[in-house]
Amino acid sequence: MNSISSFKIADLFSIEGKTALVTGGSSGLGLIMAKGLLENGARVIIASRSAEKCNRALSELEAFGDVVSVAADVTNAEQRLKLVETVSERFGSLSILLNNAGANWGAKLEDYPDDGFEKVVSTNLNGVFSLTRDCVDLLAAAGSSGDPARVINIGSMDGIHVPIVQRVPTFAYSASKAALHHLTKALAVDLASKNITVNAIAPGFFESRMTDHVFEHFLKDIEDDCPLHRVGQPQEMVGIVTYLASKAGAYTNGTVIPVDGGTSISKGRRDWTE
């Protein structure tokens, strides 16, 4: 049996010196995960559609390590090429691609617009596929059999169950995240031979711009809907990302890991039905 030099946590979960691209890294969970990577020794490029948000996030993150920001829409081929070129020029290879950029749209079925549906699917699914495809050479250059490069897709518990707590249907979001979970598995099979693993995290409710409205109006219901009766905390996302990106997660491939307090499998003590 092969032996490992150390079972110490500092060795197993080290991401020191790794290179990472975090899309949607200027706010919310993306900003949190970027900070977590930086604080643990990774070099990071954050990307977001908004140059203003990128610059603001960059000024916040620079104190924690080597970080660059690029204003880029991953659904736009020209901007995506610029982003990939920046990664190549800055790093030469890519250890971690964290596909976090996302969009949502809530409306009743009879009011749900085609362009809203298309925008969400384009960002949450098509953009992830295209950017991952475009980064394969950079990822393969960083990976080895013992320490593969990692693609980490941010899915959602809403791709596992049908969400109702916010009272407004999110057809495109739920469908796109469910598709992303399956895309994760398909990519994992295809890219394994290149020493690249692909996994997805399916978060529950965490504080972010996307959850501001539902937290304001339905926080008690969200807590009641979760068996742990609370929302997620930032360190819980950083922890799972660190696991997947480190030596500890090197043999984990093609998984979808819920980080939702059990919400997607149990309805807690909820007694509301409206």
KELUM-619245 format. One line per field, with one value per atom (N, C-alpha, C): y negated, x, z negated; residue in three letters. Coordinates in steps of 0.02 Angstrom, whole numbers, plus 32768, in hexadecimal, padded with zeros to 4 digits. Layout:
c2	Y ...
c1	X ...
c3	Z ...
aa	ala ...
This chain:
c2	803C 8000 7FC1 7F91 7F52 7F2E 7F0D 7EE6 7E9D 7E74 7E2C 7E12 7DDE 7DC6 7DAB 7D92 7D73 7D75 7D83 7D7E 7D3E 7D11 7CD3 7CA7 7C86 7C5C 7C27 7C0B 7BD6 7BEF 7C2F 7C4C 7C61 7C85 7C9F 7C69 7C31 7BFD 7BBF 7BC6 7B8D 7B7E 7B3D 7B27 7AF2 7AF1 7AC1 7AC5 7A8B 7A88 7A9A 7AAF 7AC0 7A81 7A87 7A4F 7A5B 7A26 7A2F 79F6 7A07 79D7 79DE 79A8 79A8 797A 7997 796D 7956 791D 7901 78F2 78DF 78D8 7893 7867 7823 7817 7848 783F 7882 7881 78BD 78F6 7933 796E 796E 7952 794F 7928 78EF 78C6 78EB 790C 7933 796B 7990 79C8 79AF 7977 795A 7947 7928 7915 7953 7987 79C5 79E4 79E4 79FE 79D5 7993 7966 796F 7971 7977 79B8 79E9 7A29 7A34 79FD 7A00 7A09 7A0A 7A0E 79C9 79C8 798B 798C 7953 7953 791C 792E 78FD 7900 78C7 78C3 78A4 78BC 78A1 7892 785C 7848 781B 7816 77EB 77A2 778D 7746 7733 7704 76EC 76C8 76A4 767F 76B0 76E5 7716 773B 7749 7769 773F 76FF 76D2 76CB 76C9 76C4 7704 773E 777D 7783 776D 7771 7749 770E 76E5 7705 772E 7751 778F 77AF 77EF 77E8 77B0 77A9 77B3 77A6 77AD 77F7 7825 786B 7895 7877 789F 7885 78AF 789E 78A6 786F 7872 783F 7852 7829 782B 77F5 77F7 77E9 780A 7801 77F9 77C2 77B9 77E2 7817 7843 7867 786B 7891 78D5 790A 794D 7966 7946 795A 7938 790A 78E5 7902 791C 7940 7914 78D6 78A9 7899 788A 787A 78B9 78F2 7931 793F 7932 793B 790D 78CF 78A0 78B9 78D4 78EF 7929 7958 7992 797C 794B 7931 7910 78ED 78CE 7903 7938 796F 798D 7998 79B5 7989 7948 7919 7912 7913 7908 7946 7980 79BD 79F1 79F5 7A28 7A69 7A77 7AB2 7AA1 7ACF 7AC1 7AFF 7AF8 7B30 7B3A 7B02 7B04 7AD5 7AEF 7AC6 7ACB 7A93 7A91 7A6C 7A93 7A77 7A63 7A23 7A0A 79D8 79B8 7985 79A2 797D 7997 795F 7973 7944 7967 793F 795B 792F 794C 7927 7949 7922 793D 791D 7947 792E 7968 7959 798D 79A8 79E5 7A06 79DC 79C1 799B 795A 7943 7904 790F 794D 795B 794E 791F 790B 7939 7941 7969 794D 790B 78EF 78F7 78F7 7904 794B 797A 79C1 79CB 79AE 79B6 7997 795D 793D 7969 7985 79AF 79EE 7A10 7A4D 7A3D 7A05 79F2 79E7 79C7 79BA 79F8 7A19 7A4F 7A90 7A99 7AD9 7AD0 7AA9 7AA1 7A82 7A4E 7A2C 7A59 7A83 7AB2 7AE4 7AFF 7B2E 7B0E 7AD3 7AB2 7AA0 7A83 7A6F 7AAC 7AE1 7B1E 7B3A 7B3E 7B56 7B2B 7AEA 7ABC 7ABE 7AD7 7AD9 7B1D 7B4E 7B92 7B95 7B73 7B76 7B5A 7B23 7B05 7B33 7B54 7B82 7BC0 7BDB 7C16 7C08 7BCB 7BB9 7BB8 7BAE 7BAB 7BEE 7C1C 7C59 7C92 7CBF 7CFD 7D35 7D72 7DAA 7DA6 7D90 7D8C 7D4C 7D18 7CD8 7CB8 7CD1 7CB8 7C6F 7C4E 7C0C 7C17 7BE2 7BE9 7BB7 7BD0 7BA6 7BAD 7B76 7B77 7B4B 7B6B 7B48 7B38 7AFC 7AEA 7AF5 7B2D 7B3D 7B1E 7B45 7B2D 7B66 7B60 7B90 7B8D 7B54 7B4E 7B77 7B91 7BC1 7C09 7C12 7C53 7C5B 7C25 7C26 7BEA 7BE8 7BB0 7B7D 7B41 7B0F 7AEC 7AE2 7ABE 7A89 7A87 7A5C 7A12 79FF 79B9 79A6 79D6 79CC 79BA 79A8 7996 79CB 79EB 7A20 7A06 7A30 7A20 7A58 7A5F 7A98 7A9F 7A69 7A6D 7A7B 7A5C 7A66 7AAF 7ACB 7B10 7B40 7B35 7B62 7B5C 7B1F 7B16 7B35 7B31 7B4E 7B9A 7BB6 7BFF 7C16 7BF0 7C01 7BFA 7BC7 7BBD 7BF7 7C11 7C4C 7C87 7C91 7CC9 7CBA 7C7B 7C68 7C75 7C68 7C75 7CBE 7CEB 7D33 7D46 7D29 7D38 7D1E 7CE2 7CC6 7CED 7D05 7D2C 7D6A 7D8B 7DC8 7DB6 7D80 7D6E 7D53 7D2E 7D0C 7D32 7D69 7D8E 7DA3 7DB5 7DCC 7D94 7D56 7D1D 7D06 7D2E 7D1D 7CDE 7CDC 7CA6 7CC6 7CB5 7CCC 7C95 7CA9 7C7A 7C8D 7C5F 7C6A 7C2C 7C36 7BFE 7BF9 7BBC 7BAD 7B93 7BAB 7B96 7B71 7B30 7B0A 7B02 7AFC 7AE4 7A99 7A7F 7A36 7A1B 79EE 79C7 797E 7952 790B 78F2 78D4 78B8 7889 7867 783B 7861 789E 78C6 78D9 78DC 78F1 78B7 787A 7840 783D 7844 783C 7873 78B2 78E8 78E7 78D3 78CD 7897 7861 782A 783F 7868 7878 78BE 78ED 7933 7956 7931 7950 7985 7977 79A8 79E8 79E1 7A1C 7A43 7A1F 7A3F 7A68 7A4C 7A6F 7AAB 7AA3 7ADB 7B13 7B01 7B32 7B5C 7B47 7B69 7B92 7BD2 7BFA 7BDC 7BB6 7B95 7B51 7B3B 7AFD 7ABF 7ABB 7A7F 7A7B 7A42 7A3C 7A4B 7A51 7A62 7A28 7A38 7A06 7A08 79CF 79CB 7A02 7A11 7A41 7A87 7A93 7AD5 7ADE 7AA8 7AAC 7AAF 7A87 7A88 7ACD 7AED 7B2F 7B64 7B65 7B98 7B8B 7B4A 7B39 7B4E 7B42 7B54 7BA0 7BC4 7C0E 7C24 7C0B 7C21 7C0C 7BD4 7BB9 7BD6 7BF9 7C0F 7C59 7C70 7CB6 7CE4 7CCB 7CF4 7D05 7CDA 7CE5 7CFE 7D15 7D26 7D62 7D8E 7DCA 7DC2 7D86 7D78 7D5D 7D7D 7D6A 7D7A 7D49 7D54 7D52 7D31 7D2E 7CEC 7CEE 7CB2 7CB2 7C82 7C82 7C4B 7C5D 7C2A 7C0C 7BCA 7BA7 7B7B 7B9B 7B7A 7B8B 7BA7 7BB9 7BF0 7C12 7C47 7C30 7BF2 7BD7 7BFE 7C13 7C34 7C7A 7C96 7CDA 7CDD 7CA6 7CA7 7C62 7C60 7C20 7C06 7C1C 7BFE 7BFF 7BC7 7BC4 7B95 7B89 7B59 7B6A 7B36 7B41 7B10 7AE9 7ABA 7ADD 7ACB 7AEC 7AB9 7A79 7A49 7A3B
c1	802A 8000 802C 801A 803F 8037 806C 8068 806D 8054 8057 8089 80AC 80E1 80C7 808A 806E 8023 8006 7FBD 7FAA 7FD9 7FCC 7F9D 7F6F 7F3E 7F60 7F96 7FB9 7FD3 7FE2 7FF9 7FBF 7F90 7F57 7F2E 7F24 7EF8 7F1E 7F5D 7F83 7F71 7F68 7F61 7F96 7FCA 8000 801F 8025 8045 8019 7FDC 7FAF 7F95 7F7F 7F64 7F1A 7EF1 7EA9 7E88 7E56 7E2A 7DE5 7DCA 7D88 7D5A 7D29 7CF9 7CC3 7CA5 7C76 7C98 7CD9 7D01 7D00 7CD5 7CD6 7CA5 7C7A 7C48 7C2F 7C09 7BE8 7C16 7BFF 7C27 7C68 7C67 7CA5 7CDB 7CCA 7CFA 7D13 7CE5 7CF8 7D28 7D19 7D44 7D88 7D88 7DC7 7DF3 7DD5 7DF9 7E15 7DEC 7E03 7E3E 7E3D 7E75 7EB4 7EAC 7EE5 7F03 7ED8 7EF1 7F17 7F0B 7F2C 7F63 7F7A 7FB7 7FB0 7F73 7F6A 7F70 7F82 7F80 7F3F 7F1E 7ED9 7ECD 7EA7 7E89 7E3D 7E1F 7DD6 7DBB 7D81 7D61 7D19 7D00 7CBA 7CA8 7C68 7C52 7C64 7C5E 7C64 7CAB 7CC9 7D0C 7D0C 7CD7 7CD3 7CD3 7CAC 7CAA 7CED 7D0C 7D4E 7D81 7D82 7DB2 7DA6 7D66 7D55 7D6B 7D5E 7D71 7DBD 7DDF 7E28 7E46 7E2C 7E47 7E3C 7E07 7DF9 7E26 7E36 7E5A 7EA6 7EC0 7F08 7F2F 7F0F 7F32 7F3F 7F1E 7F21 7F4F 7F68 7F94 7F98 7FB3 7FBF 7F7D 7F5E 7F1C 7F18 7EF6 7EEA 7EA0 7E84 7E3E 7E38 7E07 7DFA 7DAF 7D9B 7D53 7D45 7D1D 7D0E 7CCC 7CA5 7C67 7C76 7C6E 7C82 7C55 7C1C 7BF1 7C05 7C34 7C4A 7C8D 7C90 7CCC 7D0A 7D03 7D3D 7D57 7D2A 7D3F 7D5B 7D3F 7D57 7D9F 7DAC 7DF0 7E21 7E0D 7E38 7E47 7E14 7E1D 7E4F 7E46 7E73 7EBA 7EC1 7F04 7F25 7EFD 7F18 7F30 7F0A 7F1F 7F60 7F64 7FA0 7FDE 7FD5 800D 8022 7FF1 8000 801C 7FFF 8010 8035 8025 8043 801D 7FFB 7FD1 7F9C 7F6D 7F35 7F27 7F2F 7F23 7ED9 7EB4 7E6F 7E45 7E11 7DDE 7D9F 7D8B 7D50 7D19 7CEC 7CB5 7C7B 7C7C 7C4C 7C1A 7C2B 7BFF 7BB9 7B86 7B42 7B0F 7AD4 7A9C 7A5C 7A2A 79E9 79B2 7976 793B 78FE 78D7 789B 785C 782C 77EC 77BB 777B 7748 774D 7737 773E 7722 76E5 76C5 76E8 7713 7737 7782 7798 77DF 77F6 7824 7837 786C 786A 789B 78E2 78E9 792C 7949 791D 7933 794C 7926 7939 797C 7983 79C0 79FD 79F3 7A2B 7A45 7A18 7A2C 7A50 7A34 7A53 7A96 7A9A 7AD8 7B10 7B01 7B34 7B43 7B0F 7B19 7B30 7B24 7B35 7B63 7B4D 7B75 7BB9 7BB9 7BF8 7C29 7C0F 7C3A 7C59 7C30 7C4B 7C81 7C72 7CA1 7CE2 7CDE 7D1C 7D45 7D24 7D49 7D6C 7D48 7D67 7DA4 7D9D 7DD2 7E0E 7E05 7E3B 7E5C 7E47 7E60 7EAC 7EC9 7F12 7F36 7F1D 7F3C 7F36 7EFD 7EF1 7F1E 7F21 7F4A 7F94 7FA9 7FEF 7FFF 7FCD 7FD8 7FCE 7FAA 7F96 7FC8 7FC6 7FED 7FC1 7FD6 7FAC 7FA1 7FD4 7FCE 7FAD 7FB1 7F95 7F74 7F39 7F18 7F03 7EFB 7EDB 7E92 7E72 7E2D 7DFF 7DC6 7D8E 7D59 7D46 7D13 7CD9 7CA1 7C65 7C37 7C1E 7BEF 7BA8 7B8B 7B46 7B17 7AE6 7AB6 7A8C 7A77 7A46 7A06 79FA 79BE 79C1 79FD 7A03 79F9 79ED 79E1 7998 797A 7933 7911 78CF 78A9 789F 78BD 78B8 7874 785A 781A 781B 7851 7850 784B 7866 7864 7823 77F5 77B1 77AC 77E4 77E3 780C 77EE 7811 7851 7884 78C4 78D4 78A9 78AD 78F2 790C 794C 7986 7985 79BB 79BF 7987 7987 799A 797E 798D 79D6 79F1 7A37 7A67 7A57 7A83 7A7F 7A44 7A3F 7A68 7A64 7A8C 7AD6 7AE8 7B2F 7B49 7B20 7B35 7B45 7B1B 7B27 7B63 7B69 7BA3 7BE3 7BE2 7C1C 7C32 7C02 7C12 7C2D 7C0E 7C25 7C6C 7C7A 7CBE 7CF0 7CDB 7D08 7D21 7CF4 7D07 7D36 7D26 7D4C 7D92 7D99 7DD7 7E06 7DF0 7E1A 7E5C 7E5B 7E97 7ECB 7EB5 7EE2 7EF9 7EEB 7EFC 7ED7 7E96 7E6A 7E2D 7E1E 7DE0 7DAC 7D6C 7D35 7D01 7CF2 7CC0 7C93 7C5A 7C2C 7C1B 7C11 7BF7 7BB1 7B82 7B3C 7B29 7B37 7B29 7ADF 7ACF 7A8D 7A8F 7A6A 7A66 7AA2 7AC6 7AFB 7AEC 7B06 7AFA 7B1F 7AFA 7B17 7AE4 7AFA 7ACC 7A90 7A9A 7A64 7A2F 7A44 7A15 79FA 7A0F 79F9 79AD 798A 7941 7920 7933 7913 7926 7963 7975 794B 793F 7918 78D0 78B3 786C 785E 788E 787D 78B4 78DD 7914 78FC 78C8 78AD 7898 7877 7862 789E 78D2 790F 792F 7932 794E 7923 78E2 78B5 78B9 78CA 78CD 790D 793C 797D 797F 7992 7996 79C4 79F6 7A22 7A07 79D1 79AE 79DA 7A03 7A2D 7A43 7A61 7A7F 7AC9 7AE9 7B2F 7B5C 7B97 7BC9 7C04 7C25 7C59 7C8F 7CA5 7CDB 7CC7 7C85 7C6E 7C75 7C73 7C81 7CCD 7CF2 7D3B 7D56 7D39 7D50 7D48 7D0E 7D02 7D2C 7D35 7D60 7DA8 7DBF 7E04 7E0D 7DDC 7DE0 7DE7 7DBB 7DBB 7DFB 7E18 7E53 7E95 7E92 7ECF 7EDD 7F14 7F28 7EF1 7ECE 7E99 7E62 7E56 7E21 7E38 7E76 7E93 7E70 7E51 7E30 7DE5 7DCC 7D85 7D78 7D4B 7D40 7CF8 7CD8 7C95 7C5F 7C6C 7C3B 7C15 7BDB 7BB4 7BAA 7BC9 7BCA 7B9B 7B62 7B37 7B56 7B52 7B67 7B2C 7AF9 7AB8 7A95 7ABC 7A9E 7A6A 7A66 7A35 79F3 79EF 79B0 7997 79C4 79AE 7993 799D 7984 794E 7944 7913 78F4 78B4 7892 788E 78BC 78C1 787F 7870 7833 7800 7808 77DD 7793 776C 7724 76FD 7721 76FF 76F3 76BB 76A9 7697 7690 7679 76B0
c3	8000 8000 8000 8029 802A 7FE8 7FD3 7F94 7FA4 7F77 7F7E 7F4B 7F5D 7F31 7EEF 7EF1 7EB4 7EB6 7E7C 7E75 7E4F 7E48 7E24 7E4E 7E2B 7E4D 7E78 7E5E 7E83 7EC6 7ECB 7F0A 7F36 7F17 7F3D 7F5E 7F3C 7F54 7F6D 7F7B 7F94 7FDD 7FED 8032 8041 8019 8020 8066 8087 80C8 8103 80F6 812E 814E 818C 81B1 81BC 81B6 81B9 81E0 8207 8227 8208 81EE 81CE 81F6 8219 823C 820B 821A 81EA 81A8 81AC 8170 8150 8169 814F 8117 8108 80D3 80BB 8084 806B 805D 806D 8060 8087 80C3 80EB 80C8 80AC 8087 8049 8026 7FEB 7FFC 8032 8045 805E 8082 8098 805C 802B 7FEE 7FCB 7FC7 7FA7 7FCB 800D 8034 8028 8029 801F 7FD9 7FA7 7F61 7F56 7F81 7F79 7FAD 7FCB 7FF2 803D 8057 80A0 80BF 80FF 8127 814F 8153 816B 819E 81D2 81FF 81F4 81E6 81E2 8222 8237 8273 8264 8282 827B 82B6 82C5 82FC 82F0 82B2 82A2 828F 82B6 82A6 8263 8254 8215 81DA 81DE 81A8 81A3 81DB 81DA 81B6 81C6 81A6 815B 8148 8101 80DC 80FB 80DC 80D9 810D 810F 80D5 80CA 8093 804F 804A 800B 8003 803B 8038 8038 8050 8059 8018 7FE0 7FA0 7F8E 7FB2 7F9E 7FCB 8002 802C 8073 809F 80E6 810C 811F 813F 8178 81AD 81E7 81F7 8212 8227 8271 8291 82D8 82E1 8301 8311 8350 8348 8381 8376 83AB 83AC 83CA 83A4 83BB 83F3 83FF 8437 8478 8475 84AF 84C6 8503 851B 851B 8530 8534 84EE 84BF 847B 8458 8468 844B 8462 84A2 84BC 8499 848E 846A 8424 8403 83C0 83C0 83EE 83F1 8401 842D 843D 8401 83D8 839C 836B 8363 8338 8351 8392 83AF 83A5 83B1 83A9 8361 8334 82ED 82CB 82DA 82B7 82E1 8322 834C 834B 8314 830D 82D9 82CF 82A1 8277 8235 8208 81F9 81F3 81DC 8207 8226 8247 821D 8200 81D5 81FB 8219 8240 8212 81FF 81CF 81EC 8224 8241 824C 8237 823E 8244 825A 8261 824C 823A 8226 8243 8246 825D 823F 821A 81FB 8218 822A 8243 8248 8245 824F 8296 829F 82E0 8319 830E 8343 8354 8327 8332 8341 8343 8349 8391 839B 83DF 83FE 843E 8461 8457 845C 8456 840F 83DC 8398 8390 83AC 83A9 83CD 8408 842F 840C 83EC 83C9 8391 836A 8331 8349 837A 8393 83B4 83D8 83F8 83C5 838D 835A 8331 8319 82E9 8307 8348 8368 83A3 83D4 8411 8402 83D8 83C8 83A4 8378 8354 8385 83B2 83E3 840E 8428 8456 8435 83F9 83D6 83C3 83AC 839A 83D7 840E 844D 8460 845A 846F 843F 8402 83D1 83CC 83F5 83ED 83F4 8424 842D 83F0 83D5 839A 835E 8357 831F 8326 8363 836E 8360 836D 8360 8316 82EC 82A4 8281 82A1 8280 8286 8256 8258 823C 8242 822B 81DF 81BB 8172 815A 8183 8170 81AE 81C0 81FD 81F6 8230 8230 821E 8205 81EC 820F 8226 823A 8203 81E6 81B1 81C9 81D6 81ED 81B2 81AF 817A 8195 8180 8191 815D 8149 8116 80FD 80BE 80A4 80CD 80EF 8117 8157 8167 819D 8185 8144 8126 8113 80FA 80E8 8109 8104 8120 80E9 80EF 80BA 80BA 807E 8078 8042 8019 7FDF 7FF3 802D 8040 8062 806B 8085 80CF 80EE 8135 815C 818E 81B2 81D4 81D4 81F5 8226 8259 8286 82A6 82C2 82E6 82B6 827C 824C 8236 8221 820A 8241 827D 82B5 82CA 82CB 82DF 82AD 826D 823A 823B 8248 824F 828B 82C2 82FD 82F0 82C9 82B8 828F 8263 823B 826A 829C 82CA 82F8 830E 8335 830F 82CE 82A3 82A9 82A8 82AB 82F0 8325 8369 8374 835C 8363 8339 82FF 82D4 82F7 831B 8340 8379 839C 83D8 83C8 8391 8383 8354 8339 8309 8329 8369 838A 8392 838A 838E 8349 8316 82D1 82BA 82CA 82B4 8294 8257 8238 823C 823B 823F 820B 81DF 81AB 81A5 8185 817A 8130 811A 80D7 80E1 80B9 80BD 807D 807B 803D 8030 7FEF 7FDB 7FD5 7FA6 7F9D 7F77 7F98 7F7A 7F87 7F5C 7F66 7FA4 7FD3 8010 802F 8064 8087 80A1 80B6 80D3 809F 805F 802B 8001 8011 7FE8 7FE1 8018 8017 7FEE 7FF9 7FD4 7F8B 7F7A 7F34 7F12 7F35 7F18 7F0A 7F36 7F30 7F14 7F1C 7F0B 7EE3 7EBE 7E9A 7E69 7E44 7E14 7E37 7E71 7E96 7EB0 7EC7 7EDF 7EA7 7E6C 7E32 7E1F 7E21 7E10 7E44 7E83 7EB9 7EB6 7E8C 7E86 7E46 7E48 7E0B 7DD6 7DEA 7DBA 7DA4 7DC4 7DB1 7DB2 7DE7 7DF0 7E38 7E4B 7E8D 7E89 7EC2 7EC4 7EB1 7E99 7E85 7EB6 7EC2 7EF5 7EEF 7EB3 7EAB 7EC3 7EC5 7EDB 7F27 7F4C 7F94 7FA0 7F7B 7F83 7F71 7F3F 7F2B 7F61 7F81 7FB4 7FF3 8004 803C 802E 7FF2 7FDF 7FE3 7FCB 7FD0 8018 8043 8089 80AD 8099 80BC 80A1 806A 8047 8053 8036 803A 801F 7FEC 7FCE 8000 8031 8061 80A4 80A9 80EA 810B 80E4 8100 8105 80F4 80F9 813F 8165 81AA 81BF 81E0 81FA 81C5 818D 8157 8156 8137 8128 80DC 80BA 8071 8057 8039 801C 7FDD 7FD8 7F9B 7F88 7F6C 7F64 7F22 7EF3 7EB3 7EB6 7EEF 7EF8 7F17 7F2C 7F46 7F82 7FAD 7FEB 7FE0 7FA4 7F97 7F61 7F3E 7F08 7F00 7EF0 7EEA 7EA3 7E78 7E36 7E10 7DEE 7DC6 7DE6 7E27 7E4A 7E41 7E2F 7E2A 7E57 7E80 7EAD 7EF0 7F10 7F4F 7F86 7F75 7FA6 7FDA
aa	met met met asn asn asn ser ser ser ile ile ile ser ser ser ser ser ser phe phe phe lys lys lys ile ile ile ala ala ala asp asp asp leu leu leu phe phe phe ser ser ser ile ile ile glu glu glu gly gly gly lys lys lys thr thr thr ala ala ala leu leu leu val val val thr thr thr gly gly gly gly gly gly ser ser ser ser ser ser gly gly gly leu leu leu gly gly gly leu leu leu ile ile ile met met met ala ala ala lys lys lys gly gly gly leu leu leu leu leu leu glu glu glu asn asn asn gly gly gly ala ala ala arg arg arg val val val ile ile ile ile ile ile ala ala ala ser ser ser arg arg arg ser ser ser ala ala ala glu glu glu lys lys lys cys cys cys asn asn asn arg arg arg ala ala ala leu leu leu ser ser ser glu glu glu leu leu leu glu glu glu ala ala ala phe phe phe gly gly gly asp asp asp val val val val val val ser ser ser val val val ala ala ala ala ala ala asp asp asp val val val thr thr thr asn asn asn ala ala ala glu glu glu gln gln gln arg arg arg leu leu leu lys lys lys leu leu leu val val val glu glu glu thr thr thr val val val ser ser ser glu glu glu arg arg arg phe phe phe gly gly gly ser ser ser leu leu leu ser ser ser ile ile ile leu leu leu leu leu leu asn asn asn asn asn asn ala ala ala gly gly gly ala ala ala asn asn asn trp trp trp gly gly gly ala ala ala lys lys lys leu leu leu glu glu glu asp asp asp tyr tyr tyr pro pro pro asp asp asp asp asp asp gly gly gly phe phe phe glu glu glu lys lys lys val val val val val val ser ser ser thr thr thr asn asn asn leu leu leu asn asn asn gly gly gly val val val phe phe phe ser ser ser leu leu leu thr thr thr arg arg arg asp asp asp cys cys cys val val val asp asp asp leu leu leu leu leu leu ala ala ala ala ala ala ala ala ala gly gly gly ser ser ser ser ser ser gly gly gly asp asp asp pro pro pro ala ala ala arg arg arg val val val ile ile ile asn asn asn ile ile ile gly gly gly ser ser ser met met met asp asp asp gly gly gly ile ile ile his his his val val val pro pro pro ile ile ile val val val gln gln gln arg arg arg val val val pro pro pro thr thr thr phe phe phe ala ala ala tyr tyr tyr ser ser ser ala ala ala ser ser ser lys lys lys ala ala ala ala ala ala leu leu leu his his his his his his leu leu leu thr thr thr lys lys lys ala ala ala leu leu leu ala ala ala val val val asp asp asp leu leu leu ala ala ala ser ser ser lys lys lys asn asn asn ile ile ile thr thr thr val val val asn asn asn ala ala ala ile ile ile ala ala ala pro pro pro gly gly gly phe phe phe phe phe phe glu glu glu ser ser ser arg arg arg met met met thr thr thr asp asp asp his his his val val val phe phe phe glu glu glu his his his phe phe phe leu leu leu lys lys lys asp asp asp ile ile ile glu glu glu asp asp asp asp asp asp cys cys cys pro pro pro leu leu leu his his his arg arg arg val val val gly gly gly gln gln gln pro pro pro gln gln gln glu glu glu met met met val val val gly gly gly ile ile ile val val val thr thr thr tyr tyr tyr leu leu leu ala ala ala ser ser ser lys lys lys ala ala ala gly gly gly ala ala ala tyr tyr tyr thr thr thr asn asn asn gly gly gly thr thr thr val val val ile ile ile pro pro pro val val val asp asp asp gly gly gly gly gly gly thr thr thr ser ser ser ile ile ile ser ser ser lys lys lys gly gly gly arg arg arg arg arg arg asp asp asp trp trp trp thr thr thr glu glu glu
